[in-house]
Amino acid sequence: MAVAVVGLHVVGWGLLTLAVVGGHHQVSAGKAFGVGTGVLAYTLGMRHAFDADHIAAIDNTTRKLVGDGKRPLSVGFFFSLGHSSVVFLLAIALNFGIRALNIQVRHSGSALHGITGVIGASVSGTFLYLIAALNVVILGGIIKVFREMRAGSFSDAELEEQLAKRGLMNRLLAR
């Protein structure tokens, strides 16, 4: 396990050095990516390794294996290997996805801009119509109470009951 961990570190830092210092590989058109970005990603990854959910998953699996009479020596190793493999594959997929969308995002007349423009406007418009409908219902309730008060048929107890409702969420979540 130690050889695998050390080997993966050597390969990772070697690839970073080759990409940044070697100059034969261009990571991006700008100079934003460098050794500093690599060190930052590494340290954030190391911090992420000690997140409570990771420790809890490894601890639960270890306790289960100990309870079953098995030796859980490599639980953390295989957890980290599996987790980092998934993160690595997602990073590669994200890289190719971003490269595929690059042309679509740069051109304002692309299909992506057309589709996302329609979806964005539809979602925003639907939300605004929903808010407007709720406001009309609230206004109707206010007008009803106002008319009943002017007619004198509204008692103090009914008015207090209407005031106690205080909005849609209170009506839905009240006792």
Disulfide bonds with the S-S distance in Angstrom:
none
